[in-house]
Amino acid sequence: METTQTITNKTTTMATKQEIPLDGIAGLKQNLMADLTSGFMVFLLALPLSLGIGKASGIPNPIFGVVTAIIGGLIVSLLSGSRLTIKGPAAGLIPIISGCVAAFGGGEQGWHLALGCIVVASLLQIVFGLLKMGNFADFFPGAAIHGMLASIGVMIIIKQLPILFGVNGKFLKDAATAPIDPTTGVADLTKAKGYDIVGLVKHMPDILSNYDKNILIIGLISLAIVFGFSFIKSGFLKKIPAPLVVIVIAISLGISFVIKDTPGALVKTGKITDILSQSFINVSFDGITSNPGVFIKWVIFIALVGSLESLLTVKAIDGLDPWKRKSNANKDLTGVGVGNVLTGMIGGSPMIAEVVRSSANVGFGAKTRWANFFHGLFLLVALLVAVPIIEVIPYSALAALLIFAGYRLASPKEFKHMFHLGLDQFVVFVVTILVCAGDDLLMGVATGIVLELILNIASGAGVGNLFKSRSEINTNGNKVIVKVSGDALFSNYLGLKKKIYAIEKGKLVTVDLSACKVVDHTSLQSLKEFKTQYENDGGSVNLTGYELHSSKGHDETSTRVKK
């Protein structure tokens, strides 16, 4: 019986066969060293990032951020529908989880109630996967998704700056929210709420003026290192995880500056065995009855944003896979949901298929899902034997890593790319950022969707075509012609996708868009992804007709409007 799968390498004139790594136990035996090595390298990335994300998410003990990554590695790796993604806590969910904890009063109480939201949201993720809703990411316009992610990046940077500067937590309190002590008649500042994003921006100069010099030095050096490594393109240094260098140098500086005497300067975790033996299940569902409106709001936030980010990462990593394997998005979403139920019950922040660690996994030479498993195994060993080292890591170093993660989400290149796509996409992108940061993420994405629909109508798209795909498929031998007669829009692409992905493999497919009045950026980008995937399976796709339309930008996937 043949056990080796093959794919066609189309880069040579004669078709050759490349061996696809086996899956399961056979894959473990076949690719042990490659996956073990990559898993260890990703572990070096994941440990400081998971600690930082746990702390920034409002979880009382950052060690639970690592617990999330352990579950994502040891358990979800065996359930997921993708082979090269790394499952763990995400910087992109920091504003949501920290907001959820704060909405329930913060501290231990807020954490326990927020875990209830995480578990229920995770059950929704399982349902999404079982109902095969893994394709729902294709419904959202690309500009709105990028705007949401960029806004998350901005919020991460804003919230981590005070930590980078070593600002005492008391300076992050909004005095206007302090309750009056009835016995003294004086405002109790210890019970004041923390500033929201707008408040932080407004008071940032005053907040940062209360910096700690030694902690700021550590933070700035850490920031310089992580940004400096991003400019290294090749060579030996490129293979060294930047977070590892940051942590080693930050620990050395922290010891030199004796910042252990500064309250809140160093990571404090304790032994994981002691923590879990005291309370293994930390979730509380009391928020369902005590504050149902808040509970439902954050469940929706966590389920939708977490699922969306995870699905987008799976799609992105499929594009980086050297063997061009296609992930099962529905199975992956279900696996992530199962993992999040477990981590939510225990006390961790929710996991997703995380893009930075996943892309690094590919770069380190991972071949199968076992690299994710090994990264979780190494994290577990670290929590069991390396707590003394973890507890001398300065928080300002973790803040530097998160600021860099935020920068990657909201980099100037992202703004430049969206402007390059066209003014229509840039407007949707910027408006989504502003609404997300000033109001909330769901409202921001909803605003981006509505604005994109309005712009498509203004460009000439028929109202009747907004949510209905109109197309015909004609097959003549080995040739298949897909004639799209209605507009090709993000909002009706799922209907077209269902048809074109059902086409038998190996055909010569032509997708004719000449009859469309409007072909928007998101649908054109999605069609090009279909072309890539179909051709990887041995077929051929010709996208035609749209090149006769006028372009709203300077990119191949810019929105096209019929002249």
KABEL-V181950 format. One record per residue. RES is the residue in three letters. BURIAL is + if it has 16 or more other ideal C-beta (glycine too) atoms within 10 Angstrom, else -. Layout:
((RES:BURIAL) (RES:BURIAL))
This chain:
((MET:-) (GLU:-) (THR:-) (THR:-) (GLN:-) (THR:-) (ILE:-) (THR:-) (ASN:-) (LYS:-) (THR:-) (THR:-) (THR:-) (MET:-) (ALA:-) (THR:-) (LYS:-) (GLN:-) (GLU:-) (ILE:+) (PRO:+) (LEU:+) (ASP:+) (GLY:-) (ILE:-) (ALA:-) (GLY:+) (LEU:+) (LYS:-) (GLN:+) (ASN:+) (LEU:-) (MET:-) (ALA:+) (ASP:+) (LEU:+) (THR:-) (SER:+) (GLY:+) (PHE:-) (MET:+) (VAL:+) (PHE:+) (LEU:+) (LEU:+) (ALA:+) (LEU:+) (PRO:+) (LEU:+) (SER:+) (LEU:+) (GLY:+) (ILE:+) (GLY:+) (LYS:+) (ALA:+) (SER:+) (GLY:+) (ILE:+) (PRO:+) (ASN:+) (PRO:+) (ILE:+) (PHE:+) (GLY:+) (VAL:+) (VAL:+) (THR:+) (ALA:+) (ILE:+) (ILE:+) (GLY:+) (GLY:+) (LEU:+) (ILE:+) (VAL:+) (SER:+) (LEU:-) (LEU:+) (SER:+) (GLY:+) (SER:+) (ARG:+) (LEU:+) (THR:+) (ILE:+) (LYS:+) (GLY:+) (PRO:+) (ALA:+) (ALA:+) (GLY:+) (LEU:+) (ILE:+) (PRO:+) (ILE:+) (ILE:+) (SER:+) (GLY:+) (CYS:+) (VAL:+) (ALA:+) (ALA:+) (PHE:+) (GLY:-) (GLY:+) (GLY:-) (GLU:-) (GLN:-) (GLY:+) (TRP:+) (HIS:+) (LEU:+) (ALA:+) (LEU:+) (GLY:+) (CYS:+) (ILE:+) (VAL:+) (VAL:+) (ALA:+) (SER:+) (LEU:+) (LEU:+) (GLN:+) (ILE:+) (VAL:-) (PHE:+) (GLY:+) (LEU:-) (LEU:-) (LYS:-) (MET:+) (GLY:+) (ASN:-) (PHE:+) (ALA:+) (ASP:+) (PHE:+) (PHE:+) (PRO:+) (GLY:+) (ALA:+) (ALA:+) (ILE:+) (HIS:+) (GLY:+) (MET:+) (LEU:+) (ALA:+) (SER:+) (ILE:+) (GLY:+) (VAL:+) (MET:+) (ILE:+) (ILE:+) (ILE:+) (LYS:+) (GLN:+) (LEU:+) (PRO:+) (ILE:+) (LEU:+) (PHE:+) (GLY:+) (VAL:+) (ASN:-) (GLY:-) (LYS:-) (PHE:+) (LEU:+) (LYS:+) (ASP:-) (ALA:-) (ALA:-) (THR:-) (ALA:+) (PRO:-) (ILE:-) (ASP:-) (PRO:-) (THR:-) (THR:-) (GLY:-) (VAL:-) (ALA:-) (ASP:-) (LEU:-) (THR:-) (LYS:-) (ALA:+) (LYS:+) (GLY:+) (TYR:+) (ASP:-) (ILE:+) (VAL:-) (GLY:+) (LEU:+) (VAL:-) (LYS:-) (HIS:-) (MET:-) (PRO:-) (ASP:-) (ILE:+) (LEU:+) (SER:-) (ASN:-) (TYR:+) (ASP:+) (LYS:-) (ASN:+) (ILE:+) (LEU:+) (ILE:-) (ILE:+) (GLY:+) (LEU:-) (ILE:+) (SER:+) (LEU:+) (ALA:-) (ILE:+) (VAL:+) (PHE:-) (GLY:-) (PHE:+) (SER:-) (PHE:-) (ILE:-) (LYS:-) (SER:-) (GLY:-) (PHE:-) (LEU:-) (LYS:-) (LYS:-) (ILE:-) (PRO:+) (ALA:+) (PRO:+) (LEU:-) (VAL:+) (VAL:+) (ILE:+) (VAL:-) (ILE:-) (ALA:+) (ILE:+) (SER:-) (LEU:+) (GLY:+) (ILE:-) (SER:-) (PHE:+) (VAL:-) (ILE:+) (LYS:-) (ASP:-) (THR:+) (PRO:-) (GLY:-) (ALA:+) (LEU:+) (VAL:+) (LYS:-) (THR:+) (GLY:-) (LYS:-) (ILE:+) (THR:-) (ASP:-) (ILE:+) (LEU:+) (SER:-) (GLN:-) (SER:-) (PHE:-) (ILE:-) (ASN:+) (VAL:+) (SER:+) (PHE:-) (ASP:-) (GLY:+) (ILE:-) (THR:-) (SER:-) (ASN:+) (PRO:-) (GLY:-) (VAL:-) (PHE:+) (ILE:-) (LYS:+) (TRP:+) (VAL:+) (ILE:-) (PHE:+) (ILE:+) (ALA:+) (LEU:+) (VAL:+) (GLY:+) (SER:+) (LEU:+) (GLU:+) (SER:+) (LEU:+) (LEU:+) (THR:+) (VAL:+) (LYS:+) (ALA:-) (ILE:+) (ASP:+) (GLY:-) (LEU:-) (ASP:+) (PRO:-) (TRP:-) (LYS:+) (ARG:+) (LYS:-) (SER:+) (ASN:+) (ALA:+) (ASN:+) (LYS:+) (ASP:+) (LEU:+) (THR:+) (GLY:+) (VAL:+) (GLY:+) (VAL:+) (GLY:+) (ASN:+) (VAL:+) (LEU:+) (THR:+) (GLY:+) (MET:+) (ILE:+) (GLY:+) (GLY:+) (SER:+) (PRO:+) (MET:+) (ILE:+) (ALA:+) (GLU:+) (VAL:+) (VAL:+) (ARG:+) (SER:+) (SER:+) (ALA:+) (ASN:+) (VAL:+) (GLY:-) (PHE:+) (GLY:-) (ALA:+) (LYS:+) (THR:+) (ARG:+) (TRP:+) (ALA:+) (ASN:+) (PHE:+) (PHE:+) (HIS:+) (GLY:+) (LEU:+) (PHE:+) (LEU:+) (LEU:+) (VAL:-) (ALA:+) (LEU:+) (LEU:-) (VAL:-) (ALA:-) (VAL:+) (PRO:-) (ILE:-) (ILE:+) (GLU:-) (VAL:+) (ILE:+) (PRO:+) (TYR:+) (SER:+) (ALA:+) (LEU:+) (ALA:+) (ALA:+) (LEU:+) (LEU:+) (ILE:+) (PHE:+) (ALA:+) (GLY:+) (TYR:+) (ARG:+) (LEU:+) (ALA:+) (SER:-) (PRO:-) (LYS:-) (GLU:+) (PHE:+) (LYS:-) (HIS:-) (MET:+) (PHE:+) (HIS:-) (LEU:+) (GLY:+) (LEU:-) (ASP:+) (GLN:+) (PHE:+) (VAL:+) (VAL:+) (PHE:+) (VAL:+) (VAL:+) (THR:+) (ILE:+) (LEU:-) (VAL:+) (CYS:+) (ALA:+) (GLY:-) (ASP:-) (ASP:+) (LEU:+) (LEU:+) (MET:-) (GLY:+) (VAL:+) (ALA:-) (THR:+) (GLY:+) (ILE:+) (VAL:-) (LEU:+) (GLU:+) (LEU:+) (ILE:-) (LEU:+) (ASN:+) (ILE:+) (ALA:-) (SER:+) (GLY:-) (ALA:+) (GLY:-) (VAL:-) (GLY:-) (ASN:+) (LEU:+) (PHE:-) (LYS:-) (SER:+) (ARG:+) (SER:+) (GLU:-) (ILE:-) (ASN:-) (THR:-) (ASN:-) (GLY:-) (ASN:-) (LYS:-) (VAL:+) (ILE:+) (VAL:+) (LYS:+) (VAL:+) (SER:-) (GLY:+) (ASP:+) (ALA:+) (LEU:+) (PHE:+) (SER:+) (ASN:+) (TYR:+) (LEU:-) (GLY:-) (LEU:+) (LYS:+) (LYS:-) (LYS:-) (ILE:+) (TYR:-) (ALA:-) (ILE:+) (GLU:-) (LYS:-) (GLY:-) (LYS:+) (LEU:-) (VAL:+) (THR:+) (VAL:+) (ASP:+) (LEU:+) (SER:-) (ALA:-) (CYS:+) (LYS:+) (VAL:+) (VAL:+) (ASP:+) (HIS:+) (THR:+) (SER:+) (LEU:+) (GLN:+) (SER:+) (LEU:+) (LYS:-) (GLU:+) (PHE:+) (LYS:+) (THR:-) (GLN:+) (TYR:+) (GLU:-) (ASN:+) (ASP:-) (GLY:-) (GLY:+) (SER:-) (VAL:+) (ASN:-) (LEU:+) (THR:-) (GLY:+) (TYR:+) (GLU:-) (LEU:-) (HIS:+) (SER:-) (SER:+) (LYS:+) (GLY:+) (HIS:-) (ASP:+) (GLU:-) (THR:+) (SER:+) (THR:+) (ARG:+) (VAL:+) (LYS:+) (LYS:-))
